[in-house]
Amino acid sequence: MKIFVTGANGFVGSYVVNELLMHGHEVFASSRTGDLSGFNANKNYRFIQVDFTDPYSLQDAFEFVQPEVVVHCGAMSKPDECELKQAEAFDTNVFGTVQLLLNAEEYKSFFVFLSSDFIFNGQTGMHTEEAVADPISYYGKTKVQSEEAVMEYEHGWAIVRTVFVYGKPFYGRDSFITLIEKKLRNQESFSIVNDQERMPTHASDLARGIESIIEKKAKGIFNLCGKNILTPYEMAMATADYLDIKDHHLTAVSTKELHEVAERPLKSGLCIDKARKELGYEPMSFEEGLKRTLS
């Protein structure tokens, strides 16, 4: 299939592109910056530099690609940054998604949108696909608004909600685990929250789940995340144990002690029963994901 991927220079986007190429799809990767990947040797890989918030350049890109599928991974995803720059966050996350939907409509492309557990308030955890969104940060609000736009799309769509994605980067910035590895090896001091529950998701599992949705043209909302519930501090301690680093300067702190700009949900787990049943989705354990990330 001919697939247009946004945010290809990002952490999740790079894994999605890699997974799609492994399955023989014709991938048109896009980002507002130049190509950072090493995928050019693959005959099915093409890169397009395009800003998806620019209607004119986006229209040109769609005319060139005429995609059967659009996978929208691109986003302004740092909650604090979204809280401080709300106009930019809206333009990127909401207006950009709408522009993509308008262009996809012309070619009747199947549309896959990457969303987040941050659409929930985090009071209960283990949310199903039917749970009512109640975001407590501006980032979460933009994801809800984008989901609402996707749900109005008439030519087939899937919304993928995920949690705390990690793994070994193909390129670009670190994931949480590789960042912690560097802090540990360099004996750096670092405070890590220990009262927020997450279900860490290895990026390869997420990418496989998205590829399965595309192959099956599975429509609707899907939770794709890991199977274990851990706090970020517990993830960091597991990383230290794996590396056998006992003398470190990592400190557990509460959410209140961090004084972050954007409010975070305390319990943000997602129920993956639907994905297991309809997609055959079965994520690796955090222990296995840690081995793959640090090997």
Number of C-alpha atoms within 10 A of each C-alpha: 14 16 24 28 25 28 25 30 25 20 23 24 24 27 24 29 28 20 20 23 18 11 12 14 16 19 25 21 26 26 21 17 13 12 17 16 16 11 17 12 8 13 11 16 18 17 19 20 17 22 20 28 19 16 17 12 14 19 18 13 21 17 13 10 17 19 24 16 23 24 28 24 21 26 23 17 17 11 20 17 16 24 18 13 13 15 11 15 23 22 18 22 25 22 21 23 24 20 18 23 24 15 20 23 16 12 16 18 23 24 28 26 21 21 25 21 28 28 25 26 21 21 10 12 19 18 19 16 20 8 10 11 17 14 21 17 21 23 27 28 21 26 27 22 17 22 21 12 15 22 14 11 17 13 14 19 26 23 26 23 21 25 22 19 21 23 24 22 17 17 13 12 13 17 19 17 22 20 12 22 21 12 18 22 13 11 14 12 11 14 14 19 18 18 19 18 21 27 26 26 24 27 27 23 22 27 21 22 26 27 20 18 23 23 12 11 16 19 15 15 21 29 27 28 31 28 19 16 19 18 19 22 21 17 22 24 19 16 22 20 11 14 15 9 14 10 10 16 13 19 14 17 15 13 17 10 10 11 9 11 13 18 20 20 25 19 23 26 30 26 19 22 17 16 20 16 10 13 19 12 22 18 22 17 14 21 13 11 23 21 13 13 18 14 8
